[in-house]
Structure formats: structure tokens, C-alpha cells
Amino acid sequence: MEQVARQTIIRTYQQPLAWTARSRVSPTIFQRLNTNDNDAVADFIKAYGNEIWEFSIRHTRSPHEAETLSQEIFKDIWSFADRNGNNVSSSENLVVKHIAVRCLIKHKWQAMTRF
């Protein structure tokens, strides 16, 4: 069972995300989030909210679980912006994708170890 779950997580990680590569927000969005700019939060949610929700619903079993995963993703993005807001060298789209995949793996791992 654990081997099957681990293979599922690996396959999920290897699947390409459906998000576009174009930057849809200011290149300094993490800097803006780091300074607690309320407009940055709204811009970020407007730009990435649907993609994060679709990613979450596609990789979970229920809307409740997808909501939990989406919240974890946003929480980790906010934490990342707080720690690294002024030092981000990668594209924000790529950073968001990596955080989302990392949260998914952590979420699946926690679900496996609960039982």
C-alpha cells in the first residue's frame, strides 16, 4: 500500500501543471507580499487563485480536502514571501508551482501516515 501511494505521489509530481508560463502579475509580487501590501494579496489571488483551486481539486478526493490543500498552498506561499520576498531569482510562476507540488506531497504523506 505504501509503495503504491509513493508511486502515485511521484507520478503526480512528474505531471506537468496546467498553468501558463507567462507572468500575470508584477515581477515583484513576492516583494509586495513581503511588505504586507493588501493590493498584492488581491492581485495574487486574482492571478493564481483559480489555478491553485483547480490543482487542488484535481489531486484530492473531495472539495473539503481541496480547500484544505489550497489553504496550505497559500499559507506556504505567504511564508515563502515573508522569508524570501526580496531574494527571489526564479519566475514567480515557477515558484508558485514548486510550492504547490511540495504542499501536495506533504498533504498526501500526512494522509498516508494518519492511518
N, C-alpha and C positions, 0 to 999 in steps of 0.2 A: 504494500500500500504506500509506504513512504517513498519507495523508488518511483512508483507511478506519479505521485504528486510532485516529486522533484523533477521528473521529466516534463511534466505539464508546465511547471514554472519556467524551466529552461526554454521550452518551445514558445511560451508566452513572451519571454524576454527577446527571443530571436525574431518574433513577428514585427514587421515594420509598423510603426504607428501611422495613423491616417492624417496626421497634422501636416500642414503645408510648411515648406521651408522658408517662406517669406516672413520677414519680421512685420508683425502687425501692430506693434506698439513702439514707443520710443526706445531707442537702444539703451537708454539709461533707466529702464523700468526698475531694475533691482536697486539702483541708487535712490530712485524716488520712493520705493517701498521702504528702504532703509531709513529715510528721513520722515517716515510716517505721513507722507503726502496722501490725503484722502482721495484726491483725483487719481492717483496712481493705482490705488486699490480698485476703484471703479473701472479704470482703463484695463487693468489686468484681468479682472473678472469678465469684462466685456470681450476681451480678446481670446481668453483661454478657457473660460467657464464651460462653454458647450463641449469643447474637445475633452476637457478633463471629465465631465459627466459621461460623455459617450465612451471614453476609455474605461471608466469605472463600471458602467453598466454592462459593457461587453465582456468584462473579465470577472464578474461576480454573479452570484446566483439570484440575488433579489435586489429590488430598489433600495431597501434598507441598508444592505451591505454596500451597495454602490454609493450611497450617501455617506456612509462611514468612511469608505476609501477616499472619496472626493475631499472630505474634511481633512483626512490625514495628509493628502497631497497638498492642499492649500496651507495647512499648518507647517509642513516641511518647507514649502516654498517661502513662506514668511520667515521661518528660522534661517533659511539659506540667505535670504536678502539681508537679514539682520547681521549675520556673521560676515558675509562676503559682498555686500552691496556695492562697494567701491572697487572691488578687485575681480570682477567677472571678465574673463577674456574670451569665453565662448559665446556663441549666439544665445540669446535668451530662450529661443525656441528649443534649442538642443538641451539647455539646462533644465527647462521645464519637463521635457521628455524623460531625461535621466532621473529626475526626482520622482516622476510619476511611476516609472518602471521600478525604481527602488522601493517605493511605497507599496506597490502591488506585490512584490516579492516578500517584503516584510509582512504584509497583511496575510498572504497565503501561508507563510511559515507559521505565523501566530495561530491561524485557524487549524493547521495540522497539529500543532503541539498542544492545543486545548483539550483534545480528546485522548 
